[in-house]
Amino acid sequence: MSFTILTDTSANLPTSLLKDRDIYVIPYSYMIGEKEYSCLDTDGFDGKIFYKAMRLGADIKTSAINFQNYIDFFGNHLAKGEDILFVSMSSGISSSFHCSEVAAKELKEKYPDRKILLCDTLGASLGEGIFALKAADYRDEGLSIEEAHRRIEEEKQCMYQVFTVDNLMYLKRTGRLSGSAAVIGNMLQIKPILKGNENGEIVNFAKVIGRRKAVDMLAQRYNMLVQHPENQIVGIAHADCEDEANYLIEQLNKKKPPKEILSVMYEPVTGSHVGPGTLALFFIGDDKVRFR
């Protein structure tokens, strides 16, 4: 028996791809001023306008997906007799996964004959979205929901997520840097290199001077850590810096070209946390890669 794949908008997958792979999405929401928005249609999202507004000082607030949202989202599919595999944003950066666990526990009592399996990917953006695509691959290959879940749980520790940001003040706002460090960094053009660690948290592990060197370091980490690139989809997400994303694609293809590169604009919720100009790279390494 097949199963239904669910994820959230943090997975950052193009709407057209979600439809093609039969993946359903629950939205995170954000607020600009007093007005609340969600972005289910990433194909229609105008990132240039959104990130220009951020550069001009727009104050974006976001909120986690709550318990009732999950009850409604999961319940809609369970009521149709579907078993569900939910691929979630990292619990290390959002409380949403915990809400999904509480909702799933309650719904299992209402739908005892249905299967509800949850995967905390320990990632965001395409570090999450690539696993939603893998789940679709496993379903289409005829794997059971239990086997698909087991594989993703094993593989998620192999996902390397590395990125650089253009403006350290956004990291200051989210508590990643002290105020003085953020100011000095911007004055000296110091660019941090950050990654997702083994707990799905964001950590700063290196600094370089200059934007181009920061982008080159992303490619260097790929060349050093990627495993079997010819068999995998590599992800790139950018917050309105398409030229640099294209340069990074060129660098990846020079030495170890992957099977496919999926390049997307950061959706607004995750993008509002990392800030305009962010450039991120996602690929599969070995099972110790999150420690490197």
ChimeraX attribute file (.defattr): number of C-alpha atoms within 10 A of each C-alpha:
attribute: neighborCount
match mode: 1-to-1
recipient: residues
	/A:1	9
	/A:2	13
	/A:3	21
	/A:4	19
	/A:5	24
	/A:6	22
	/A:7	25
	/A:8	25
	/A:9	29
	/A:10	27
	/A:11	25
	/A:12	27
	/A:13	30
	/A:14	22
	/A:15	17
	/A:16	12
	/A:17	12
	/A:18	18
	/A:19	10
	/A:20	9
	/A:21	15
	/A:22	14
	/A:23	20
	/A:24	19
	/A:25	20
	/A:26	20
	/A:27	18
	/A:28	22
	/A:29	18
	/A:30	20
	/A:31	15
	/A:32	13
	/A:33	10
	/A:34	7
	/A:35	7
	/A:36	12
	/A:37	15
	/A:38	16
	/A:39	19
	/A:40	21
	/A:41	14
	/A:42	19
	/A:43	15
	/A:44	10
	/A:45	16
	/A:46	13
	/A:47	19
	/A:48	14
	/A:49	11
	/A:50	19
	/A:51	22
	/A:52	13
	/A:53	15
	/A:54	16
	/A:55	14
	/A:56	8
	/A:57	9
	/A:58	14
	/A:59	12
	/A:60	18
	/A:61	15
	/A:62	18
	/A:63	13
	/A:64	16
	/A:65	20
	/A:66	16
	/A:67	18
	/A:68	13
	/A:69	17
	/A:70	21
	/A:71	17
	/A:72	14
	/A:73	17
	/A:74	23
	/A:75	20
	/A:76	12
	/A:77	16
	/A:78	21
	/A:79	12
	/A:80	8
	/A:81	14
	/A:82	20
	/A:83	21
	/A:84	21
	/A:85	24
	/A:86	25
	/A:87	27
	/A:88	27
	/A:89	28
	/A:90	24
	/A:91	18
	/A:92	20
	/A:93	16
	/A:94	16
	/A:95	15
	/A:96	21
	/A:97	26
	/A:98	15
	/A:99	19
	/A:100	24
	/A:101	18
	/A:102	14
	/A:103	21
	/A:104	22
	/A:105	12
	/A:106	12
	/A:107	20
	/A:108	15
	/A:109	10
	/A:110	13
	/A:111	16
	/A:112	9
	/A:113	12
	/A:114	16
	/A:115	19
	/A:116	23
	/A:117	18
	/A:118	19
	/A:119	22
	/A:120	21
	/A:121	28
	/A:122	24
	/A:123	33
	/A:124	26
	/A:125	29
	/A:126	29
	/A:127	31
	/A:128	29
	/A:129	27
	/A:130	28
	/A:131	24
	/A:132	29
	/A:133	22
	/A:134	17
	/A:135	28
	/A:136	23
	/A:137	14
	/A:138	18
	/A:139	19
	/A:140	13
	/A:141	10
	/A:142	14
	/A:143	17
	/A:144	15
	/A:145	22
	/A:146	12
	/A:147	14
	/A:148	21
	/A:149	20
	/A:150	13
	/A:151	14
	/A:152	20
	/A:153	17
	/A:154	10
	/A:155	17
	/A:156	23
	/A:157	23
	/A:158	20
	/A:159	27
	/A:160	28
	/A:161	29
	/A:162	27
	/A:163	24
	/A:164	27
	/A:165	24
	/A:166	22
	/A:167	22
	/A:168	25
	/A:169	22
	/A:170	18
	/A:171	18
	/A:172	16
	/A:173	14
	/A:174	10
	/A:175	10
	/A:176	15
	/A:177	17
	/A:178	13
	/A:179	15
	/A:180	10
	/A:181	14
	/A:182	19
	/A:183	16
	/A:184	12
	/A:185	19
	/A:186	14
	/A:187	9
	/A:188	10
	/A:189	16
	/A:190	20
	/A:191	23
	/A:192	24
	/A:193	20
	/A:194	19
	/A:195	25
	/A:196	24
	/A:197	22
	/A:198	20
	/A:199	16
	/A:200	23
	/A:201	15
	/A:202	18
	/A:203	14
	/A:204	16
	/A:205	11
	/A:206	13
	/A:207	16
	/A:208	16
	/A:209	13
	/A:210	14
	/A:211	17
	/A:212	13
	/A:213	13
	/A:214	23
	/A:215	24
	/A:216	15
	/A:217	20
	/A:218	23
	/A:219	23
	/A:220	13
	/A:221	14
	/A:222	25
	/A:223	17
	/A:224	10
	/A:225	17
	/A:226	21
	/A:227	18
	/A:228	14
	/A:229	19
	/A:230	12
	/A:231	12
	/A:232	18
	/A:233	19
	/A:234	25
	/A:235	22
	/A:236	26
	/A:237	25
	/A:238	27
	/A:239	27
	/A:240	24
	/A:241	17
	/A:242	16
	/A:243	10
	/A:244	17
	/A:245	23
	/A:246	13
	/A:247	14
	/A:248	21
	/A:249	20
	/A:250	13
	/A:251	19
	/A:252	21
	/A:253	14
	/A:254	10
	/A:255	11
	/A:256	16
	/A:257	19
	/A:258	18
	/A:259	13
	/A:260	14
	/A:261	17
	/A:262	15
	/A:263	20
	/A:264	22
	/A:265	26
	/A:266	31
	/A:267	28
	/A:268	28
	/A:269	25
	/A:270	19
	/A:271	24
	/A:272	21
	/A:273	16
	/A:274	26
	/A:275	24
	/A:276	25
	/A:277	20
	/A:278	22
	/A:279	27
	/A:280	29
	/A:281	27
	/A:282	29
	/A:283	24
	/A:284	26
	/A:285	20
	/A:286	15
	/A:287	14
	/A:288	13
	/A:289	18
	/A:290	20
	/A:291	12
	/A:292	11
